[in-house]
Structures are given as C-alpha cells and as structure tokens.
Amino acid sequence: MDFNNVERRGVTRKVPMEVLGLGFSRTGTTSLRIALEKLGYKETNHGSAVFKNMREIEMWTEAVNAKFFGIGKPYGRAEWDQLLGHCMAVTDLPHLLFAEELVAAYPEAKVVLTLRDPDSWGTSFANTMLYRMRAPGGSLLAWLLPQTAGKLYQYGHVVWLAMFKTKPADLTIEKAKARYVAYYEEVRRMVPRERLLEYRVGEGWEPLCKFLGKPIPEESFPRTNDTQVFNDHVDKLTGAVLRTVALKYLLPAILVVMCILYARINA
C-alpha cells in the first residue's frame, strides 16, 4: 500500500484559502471537490486526499484529540496554515469537524454548504460509512501494521467519536440524522449569510459559479462517488492492506514451514 509522506509541519501558507466546503460527508463533497478544482481552486483538500498522506493523518488526529478530547494544544491559524497551506479550498471530513475554527481562521474564504435530504442522506450513510465502520477486523489490521493501518484506524476512531459521540455499533440511523441536522444549524449560525451558499450538487454549475464569481464551464458538472463507487474504493484500500499483511507475515511464515519440511525430508 503506497502513501504520500509529505511533511506539513513547519511550512507556511503557499496559496490563499478561498473556499470552505463544510457540507457533511455523503452530500456530494467529492463532486464539489472536482468542481472546485475545475474552477481553479487547486488543491482542494478532501477526506480521500487526507487518507493518502500519513503525515496529514498524524496532524488531523492530533487536532481532533486536542479539540474534542483535551489532549494536546488546540490548532490555531499557524497550525492550519501548516496543515492546509497548499490548499485553496477544502471539503468533507475531517475539515467539517473544525468548521468554527476554519471560518474564523480564514475570514475571506467563502463557505459552501452542500445539502441533502436527511432521509436520503441517512440511507447513503448507512450503506457506506456506517457499514464500513462496523466491519470487523480493523483493530487486528491496526495491530499488525501499526505505522499505516494503525494510524488510519486511530484517525478514523477519533474522527467518528468527535462527530457522533458514540461507537459505530451503538449509532442508530435516527441519531445519525439528528446529528446531521444539528450540524447544519450550527454552521448557519456561525457563518454570515453573505458569505454562505447552501447548495445541492444537482443544481449544477450556475449557483456555485455565481456565488464564487467564476465563469460557467462548458463541460457537465461532475457527479461521482455514489454508494457503489465509495464501497469499491474502500474495498480497494482494504485489499491493499491485506496484501501488505500477507507479504509481511504470511509469506515469511510459509517460507519457514517450507524450510522445516525440507529439512525433515532430507534429514
């Protein structure tokens, strides 16, 4: 399994932060990321990009622990500039956990709040994120591969508890939907109306481009990361982890057994 290993600590901001996509996961955040990059906001940091860099995983875990669990120093503008200094925009988890902090740190950035009907969101959430978080074996893989799967597992665990305040096994869809609705009310209260766009990706380019002051592209608005795409991506990531485990533990064990059998046959 290949990861980027780009160190963010100690760097300074390279590009201005211009757009904060603070909609909940499973509301079109991947489509929004692609759309923003087509409009020139490069790089747009999304949860899928965070997963590719162990250094970012470490910093996000640190930030979540500080804010939600009182472990360590809370992140301020300097830390956000280190972690997100290469980004002109953000969207999806874990960024939305720090909506208040990012809105305050980047007062010139516009906020895009992607929307979805709570019942529709609940169905998608149950078939993707909740389903995956309840899957067995995560703690075992974390133990076997502490520097990769272990860090991913720890990150996923603290992000989940910060978001929902309970373990996946104890989270009902009704409680998840209640948290979803409450989160949107929190964002509406903290962001001035002139700085906020409430947006459904099905509305296409026009409202987004009007809000951001960008010309409308000729190409169709991107629509991606439906339930099947999400689960296929997770299956691919899980398969990569399992192959790494096999190469690290299973293959050496097989070689040892073969050597023992060979020695006994030729004794």
C-alpha positions as CSV (number, residue, x, y, z in Angstrom):
1,M,0.0,0.0,0.0
2,D,1.6,3.3,-1.1
3,F,1.2,6.5,0.9
4,N,2.5,10.0,0.4
5,N,4.8,11.1,3.1
6,V,4.7,14.9,2.7
7,E,5.7,16.7,5.9
8,R,3.4,19.6,6.6
9,R,4.8,20.7,9.9
10,G,6.9,23.9,9.9
11,V,5.7,25.1,6.4
12,T,3.9,28.3,5.6
13,R,0.9,29.1,3.5
14,K,1.6,28.9,-0.2
15,V,-1.8,29.8,-1.7
16,P,-4.8,31.7,-0.3
17,M,-7.6,29.7,1.3
18,E,-10.7,30.8,-0.7
19,V,-13.4,28.2,-0.3
20,L,-14.5,26.2,2.7
21,G,-16.8,23.3,1.7
22,L,-18.4,22.4,5.0
23,G,-21.2,20.1,4.0
24,F,-21.5,16.7,5.7
25,S,-19.9,13.7,4.0
26,R,-22.3,11.9,1.6
27,T,-23.8,15.2,0.4
28,G,-21.8,15.5,-2.9
29,T,-18.5,16.5,-1.3
30,T,-16.4,14.6,-3.9
31,S,-18.3,16.2,-6.8
32,L,-17.7,19.5,-5.1
33,R,-14.0,18.9,-4.8
34,I,-13.8,18.1,-8.6
35,A,-15.9,21.1,-9.5
36,L,-13.8,23.5,-7.4
37,E,-10.6,22.2,-8.9
38,K,-12.0,22.7,-12.4
39,L,-12.8,26.3,-11.4
40,G,-9.2,26.8,-10.5
41,Y,-9.1,26.1,-6.7
42,K,-6.1,23.8,-6.6
43,E,-5.5,22.0,-4.4
44,T,-9.0,21.3,-2.9
45,N,-8.3,19.1,0.2
46,H,-10.9,16.3,0.6
47,G,-11.1,13.4,3.1
48,S,-9.8,11.0,0.4
49,A,-6.6,13.1,0.0
50,V,-6.0,13.1,3.7
51,F,-6.0,9.3,3.7
52,K,-3.1,9.2,1.3
53,N,-0.7,11.1,3.5
54,M,0.4,9.6,6.8
55,R,1.8,13.0,7.9
56,E,-1.6,14.6,7.4
57,I,-3.3,11.7,9.2
58,E,-1.0,12.3,12.2
59,M,-1.8,16.0,12.3
60,W,-5.5,15.6,11.9
61,T,-5.5,13.0,14.7
62,E,-3.6,15.5,16.8
63,A,-6.1,18.3,16.1
64,V,-9.1,16.1,16.8
65,N,-7.7,14.9,20.1
66,A,-6.9,18.5,21.2
67,K,-10.3,19.9,20.3
68,F,-12.6,17.1,21.3
69,F,-10.7,15.1,24.0
70,G,-8.5,17.7,25.7
71,I,-5.3,16.0,24.6
72,G,-2.6,18.5,23.5
73,K,-2.8,22.1,22.2
74,P,-5.7,23.2,20.0
75,Y,-4.8,24.2,16.5
76,G,-4.8,27.9,15.6
77,R,-4.1,29.8,12.4
78,A,-0.4,28.9,12.4
79,E,-1.2,25.1,12.6
80,W,-3.9,25.4,9.9
81,D,-1.6,27.2,7.6
82,Q,0.9,24.3,8.0
83,L,-1.6,21.6,7.5
84,L,-3.6,23.3,4.7
85,G,-1.1,25.8,3.4
86,H,-1.1,24.1,0.0
87,C,-4.8,24.3,-0.4
88,M,-7.1,26.9,-1.9
89,A,-10.2,25.0,-0.7
90,V,-11.4,22.1,1.5
91,T,-14.4,19.8,1.7
92,D,-15.6,16.7,3.5
93,L,-14.4,15.2,6.8
94,P,-12.2,15.8,8.7
95,H,-12.4,19.5,7.8
96,L,-16.1,19.9,8.8
97,L,-15.2,19.0,12.4
98,F,-13.4,22.3,12.5
99,A,-16.0,24.5,10.8
100,E,-15.8,27.2,13.5
101,E,-12.0,27.3,13.6
102,L,-11.6,27.4,9.8
103,V,-14.3,30.0,9.4
104,A,-12.5,32.2,12.0
105,A,-9.0,31.5,10.7
106,Y,-9.9,32.4,7.1
107,P,-12.4,35.3,7.2
108,E,-12.1,36.0,3.5
109,A,-13.0,32.4,2.4
110,K,-16.5,31.8,1.1
111,V,-18.4,28.8,2.6
112,V,-20.3,26.3,0.5
113,L,-22.7,24.1,2.5
114,T,-23.7,21.1,0.4
115,L,-27.2,19.9,1.2
116,R,-29.1,16.6,1.0
117,D,-32.5,15.5,2.3
118,P,-31.9,13.9,5.8
119,D,-33.7,10.6,4.9
120,S,-31.7,10.3,1.6
121,W,-28.5,11.1,3.4
122,G,-29.3,8.6,6.1
123,T,-29.7,5.8,3.6
124,S,-26.5,6.6,1.9
125,F,-24.6,7.0,5.2
126,A,-25.9,3.6,6.4
127,N,-24.8,1.8,3.2
128,T,-21.3,3.4,3.2
129,M,-19.7,5.0,6.2
130,L,-21.7,3.2,8.9
131,Y,-21.5,-0.1,7.2
132,R,-17.7,0.2,6.8
133,M,-17.1,1.4,10.4
134,R,-19.0,-1.6,11.7
135,A,-16.9,-4.1,9.6
136,P,-14.8,-6.4,11.8
137,G,-11.0,-6.8,11.6
138,G,-10.0,-3.1,11.8
139,S,-8.3,-3.4,15.2
140,L,-6.4,-6.6,14.1
141,L,-5.0,-4.9,11.0
142,A,-4.1,-1.9,13.1
143,W,-2.1,-4.1,15.4
144,L,-0.4,-5.9,12.5
145,L,0.5,-2.7,10.7
146,P,0.9,0.0,13.4
147,Q,2.6,2.6,11.2
148,T,-0.1,2.5,8.4
149,A,-3.3,0.7,9.2
150,G,-2.8,1.5,12.9
151,K,-2.7,5.2,12.3
152,L,-5.6,5.1,9.9
153,Y,-7.6,3.1,12.5
154,Q,-6.8,5.6,15.2
155,Y,-7.7,8.5,13.0
156,G,-11.0,7.0,11.9
157,H,-11.8,6.2,15.5
158,V,-11.3,9.7,16.9
159,V,-13.0,11.4,13.9
160,W,-16.0,9.2,14.4
161,L,-16.3,9.8,18.2
162,A,-15.8,13.5,17.6
163,M,-18.7,13.6,15.1
164,F,-21.2,11.2,16.6
165,K,-20.1,10.9,20.3
166,T,-20.7,7.2,20.2
167,K,-19.2,4.0,18.8
168,P,-20.4,2.7,15.4
169,A,-22.1,-0.3,16.9
170,D,-24.2,2.0,19.1
171,L,-25.2,4.6,16.5
172,T,-28.7,4.3,15.1
173,I,-29.7,6.0,11.8
174,E,-32.1,8.3,13.7
175,K,-29.3,9.5,16.0
176,A,-27.0,10.0,13.0
177,K,-29.7,12.0,11.2
178,A,-30.3,14.2,14.3
179,R,-26.6,14.9,14.4
180,Y,-26.6,15.7,10.7
181,V,-29.5,18.2,11.0
182,A,-28.0,19.8,14.2
183,Y,-24.6,20.3,12.4
184,Y,-26.2,22.3,9.6
185,E,-27.9,24.6,12.1
186,E,-24.6,25.1,13.8
187,V,-23.0,26.2,10.5
188,R,-25.8,28.5,9.6
189,R,-25.5,30.3,12.9
190,M,-21.7,30.8,12.6
191,V,-21.4,32.0,9.0
192,P,-22.8,35.4,7.8
193,R,-25.4,35.0,5.1
194,E,-23.4,36.9,2.5
195,R,-20.5,34.5,2.9
196,L,-22.6,31.3,2.7
197,L,-24.0,29.3,-0.2
198,E,-26.4,26.5,0.7
199,Y,-26.1,24.2,-2.3
200,R,-27.2,20.9,-3.8
201,V,-24.8,19.4,-6.4
202,G,-27.8,18.6,-8.5
203,E,-28.3,22.3,-9.2
204,G,-25.2,22.2,-11.4
205,W,-22.7,25.0,-12.1
206,E,-24.8,28.1,-12.2
207,P,-25.4,28.8,-8.4
208,L,-21.9,27.8,-7.5
209,C,-20.2,29.9,-10.1
210,K,-22.4,32.9,-9.4
211,F,-21.5,32.7,-5.7
212,L,-17.8,32.3,-6.4
213,G,-17.7,34.8,-9.2
214,K,-16.4,32.3,-11.8
215,P,-17.5,31.7,-15.4
216,I,-19.6,28.6,-16.0
217,P,-17.5,25.8,-17.6
218,E,-18.8,24.3,-20.9
219,E,-18.4,20.7,-19.5
220,S,-21.1,19.0,-17.5
221,F,-21.0,19.3,-13.7
222,P,-19.1,16.3,-12.2
223,R,-21.3,13.7,-10.4
224,T,-19.3,10.9,-8.7
225,N,-18.8,8.9,-5.5
226,D,-22.2,7.2,-5.3
227,T,-22.6,4.3,-2.9
228,Q,-21.1,1.7,-5.3
229,V,-18.1,3.9,-6.1
230,F,-17.5,4.6,-2.3
231,N,-17.6,0.9,-1.4
232,D,-15.4,-0.1,-4.4
233,H,-12.8,2.4,-3.2
234,V,-12.9,1.1,0.3
235,D,-12.6,-2.5,-1.0
236,K,-9.5,-1.5,-3.0
237,L,-7.9,0.1,0.1
238,T,-8.8,-2.9,2.2
239,G,-7.3,-5.2,-0.4
240,A,-4.1,-3.3,-0.4
241,V,-3.8,-3.5,3.4
242,L,-4.5,-7.3,3.3
243,R,-1.8,-7.8,0.6
244,T,0.7,-5.8,2.8
245,V,-0.2,-8.1,5.8
246,A,0.3,-11.2,3.6
247,L,3.7,-10.0,2.4
248,K,4.8,-9.1,5.9
249,Y,3.5,-12.0,7.9
250,L,2.1,-14.8,5.8
251,L,4.8,-15.2,3.2
252,P,7.7,-15.4,5.8
253,A,5.6,-18.0,7.7
254,I,5.1,-20.1,4.6
255,L,8.9,-19.9,3.9
256,V,9.7,-21.0,7.4
257,V,7.3,-24.0,7.1
258,M,8.8,-25.0,3.8
259,C,12.3,-24.9,5.2
260,I,11.3,-27.0,8.1
261,L,9.6,-29.6,5.8
262,Y,12.6,-29.6,3.5
263,A,15.0,-30.1,6.4
264,R,12.9,-33.1,7.7
265,I,12.7,-34.7,4.3
266,N,16.4,-34.5,3.8
267,A,17.4,-35.4,7.4
